[in-house]
Amino acid sequence: MDKAVRMGMSSVFFNKGENCIAAGRLFVEDSIHDEYVRRVVEEVKKMKIGDPLDRSTDHGPQNHKAHLDKLVEYCQTGVKEGATLVCGGKQVPRPGFFFEPTIFTNVEDHMFIAIEESFGPVMIISRFKDGDVDGVLKRANNTEYGLASGVFTRDINKAMYVSEKLQAGTVFVNTYNKTDVAAPFGGFKQSGFGKDLGEEALNEYLRTKAVTIEY
């Protein structure tokens, strides 16, 4: 649980959510849902908001005002649709484009905030029934995107099964945001095609020639 909380926060709040592989949505099993949310909220309240050049800062400003305004609108939409705003959802009352680290729960699959990515510090949490791996896989894969994903479990068989079934170019197991120059990086579906990094990336620098000879 400790690692899932820590990595869950990192997957969403790293670089204020302005991260191409940020976790757009977290699915949490019913049996641990309430405890998970409680602990994440506890940690969010400890986050220091401030100057991003100060090493003690946990959370800096968004990139520009237009994005900040979109985040405010995004959260307002989530509330209107019936999701539970646990914390955050507003601009921080201080100079700069600071937005509060935000957590939504009770997010249903049809909601705007479940479908659209915020590209900001907004954690979207949805429940799933204990043990319903295939059910949550179907919900997780019901998106036009597929750049990165993650799974946290003590069961290696479950980890391998989920990794195989997730429609994403990268699957993190019991970690997140951990990339390596030797590992190919790229998405499925509308998240693009081709790979950066790894041996596969070298193909982008090669010219393949076909020579056909009749004799």
C-alpha positions in Angstrom: 0.0 0.0 0.0 2.8 2.4 0.9 4.4 2.1 -2.5 1.1 2.2 -4.4 0.3 5.5 -2.6 3.7 6.9 -3.3 3.9 5.8 -6.9 0.2 6.8 -7.5 1.0 10.3 -6.5 4.1 10.4 -8.6 2.2 9.1 -11.6 -0.2 12.0 -11.4 1.5 14.9 -9.7 5.0 14.7 -11.2 5.8 17.9 -13.0 2.3 19.3 -12.0 0.8 16.6 -14.2 2.4 18.1 -17.3 3.9 14.7 -18.3 3.1 12.7 -21.4 2.9 9.5 -19.4 1.0 10.9 -16.5 -1.7 8.5 -15.1 -4.9 9.8 -16.5 -7.0 7.5 -14.3 -6.4 5.2 -11.3 -8.5 2.1 -10.7 -8.6 1.0 -7.1 -10.1 -2.3 -5.7 -13.1 -1.9 -3.5 -11.5 -3.5 -0.4 -8.6 -0.9 -0.3 -10.3 2.1 -1.9 -11.2 4.1 1.1 -7.9 3.5 2.8 -6.0 4.4 -0.3 -7.9 7.6 -0.8 -7.4 8.6 2.8 -3.7 8.1 2.6 -3.3 9.9 -0.7 -5.2 12.9 0.7 -3.0 12.8 3.8 0.1 13.0 1.6 -1.3 15.7 -0.7 -1.9 18.0 2.3 1.8 17.7 3.1 2.9 18.9 -0.4 4.7 22.2 -0.4 3.5 24.6 -3.2 6.0 27.2 -4.3 9.0 28.2 -6.4 10.0 25.3 -8.7 13.6 26.3 -8.5 13.5 25.7 -4.7 14.5 22.1 -4.1 12.2 21.8 -1.1 9.1 22.6 -3.4 6.8 19.7 -4.2 4.5 21.4 -6.6 5.1 24.3 -8.9 2.9 26.5 -11.3 1.3 25.3 -14.5 2.9 26.2 -17.8 0.6 29.1 -18.8 -2.7 30.8 -17.9 -4.8 29.1 -20.7 -3.9 25.7 -19.2 -4.7 26.9 -15.7 -8.1 28.1 -16.8 -8.8 24.8 -18.6 -8.0 22.9 -15.4 -10.5 25.0 -13.4 -13.1 24.3 -16.1 -12.2 20.6 -16.1 -12.8 20.3 -12.4 -16.0 22.2 -12.5 -17.2 19.8 -15.2 -16.3 16.8 -12.9 -18.4 18.2 -10.1 -21.3 19.0 -12.3 -21.3 15.4 -13.6 -21.5 14.0 -10.1 -17.9 13.0 -9.3 -16.7 13.6 -5.7 -14.2 16.4 -5.4 -12.2 15.2 -2.3 -9.7 18.0 -2.4 -8.3 20.8 -4.6 -10.0 21.8 -7.8 -9.1 25.5 -7.6 -6.4 28.0 -8.4 -4.0 28.6 -5.5 -4.6 32.2 -4.1 -1.1 33.5 -4.8 0.7 35.1 -7.7 1.4 32.8 -10.6 -0.4 30.0 -12.4 -0.6 27.6 -9.4 -3.4 25.0 -9.3 -4.1 22.9 -6.2 -3.3 19.2 -6.4 -6.7 17.7 -6.9 -8.4 14.3 -6.2 -11.7 13.1 -7.6 -13.4 9.8 -6.5 -16.6 8.1 -7.6 -15.7 8.8 -11.2 -17.9 6.8 -13.6 -16.7 5.6 -17.0 -19.1 7.9 -19.0 -17.9 11.1 -17.3 -15.9 13.8 -19.1 -13.1 13.6 -16.6 -12.8 9.8 -17.0 -12.5 10.2 -20.8 -10.5 13.3 -21.3 -7.0 13.8 -19.9 -6.4 17.0 -17.8 -2.6 17.2 -18.4 -2.6 18.7 -14.9 -2.3 17.7 -11.2 -5.7 16.0 -11.1 -6.0 12.4 -9.7 -9.1 10.6 -11.1 -10.0 7.5 -9.0 -12.5 4.9 -10.0 -13.4 1.7 -8.1 -13.5 -1.8 -9.3 -14.8 -5.0 -7.7 -12.2 -7.2 -5.9 -10.7 -9.7 -8.2 -12.5 -8.4 -11.3 -9.3 -8.2 -13.4 -10.9 -8.7 -16.8 -13.6 -6.1 -16.0 -11.1 -3.4 -15.0 -8.9 -4.3 -18.0 -11.9 -3.7 -20.3 -12.5 -0.3 -18.7 -8.9 0.7 -18.8 -8.5 -0.2 -22.4 -11.7 1.7 -23.4 -9.8 4.8 -24.5 -8.4 6.0 -27.8 -5.0 6.4 -26.2 -2.3 4.0 -25.2 1.0 5.5 -24.3 1.7 4.2 -20.8 0.0 2.3 -18.0 0.8 0.6 -14.6 -0.2 -2.2 -12.3 0.5 -2.6 -8.6 0.2 -6.1 -7.1 2.0 -8.7 -5.1 0.8 -11.4 -7.5 3.4 -11.9 -10.3 0.9 -14.0 -12.4 -1.6 -11.2 -12.2 1.1 -8.6 -13.1 2.1 -10.6 -16.2 -1.5 -11.2 -17.2 -2.4 -7.5 -16.9 0.8 -6.4 -18.6 -0.1 -8.6 -21.6 -3.7 -7.4 -21.8 -3.2 -3.7 -21.4 -3.3 -1.9 -24.7 -0.4 0.5 -24.0 3.2 0.8 -25.3 4.6 0.8 -21.8 3.4 -1.0 -18.7 5.0 -0.2 -15.4 4.8 -3.0 -12.7 5.0 -1.8 -9.1 6.7 1.4 -10.2 5.9 4.4 -12.5 7.8 7.0 -14.6 10.8 4.8 -14.7 12.2 4.7 -18.2 15.6 3.7 -19.7 17.4 4.6 -22.9 17.6 0.8 -23.6 13.9 0.3 -23.4 11.7 1.2 -26.5 9.2 4.0 -25.8 6.1 4.7 -27.8 2.4 4.3 -27.8 -0.5 2.3 -29.2 -3.7 3.6 -30.9 -3.9 7.4 -31.0 -0.8 7.7 -28.9 1.3 7.3 -32.0 3.4 4.7 -33.7 7.1 3.9 -33.9 9.5 3.9 -31.0 12.0 6.2 -29.4 14.9 4.8 -27.4 16.0 1.2 -27.5 17.2 -0.8 -30.5 13.9 -0.1 -32.3 14.6 3.6 -32.3 17.6 3.0 -34.6 15.3 2.0 -37.4 14.3 5.7 -37.7 17.9 6.4 -38.8 18.2 3.6 -41.3 17.2 3.4 -45.0 15.8 0.0 -46.0 16.4 -0.9 -49.6 14.7 -3.8 -51.5 16.6 -5.2 -54.5 14.6 -7.6 -56.7 16.6 -9.7 -59.2 15.3 -11.9 -61.9 17.6 -14.5 -63.3 
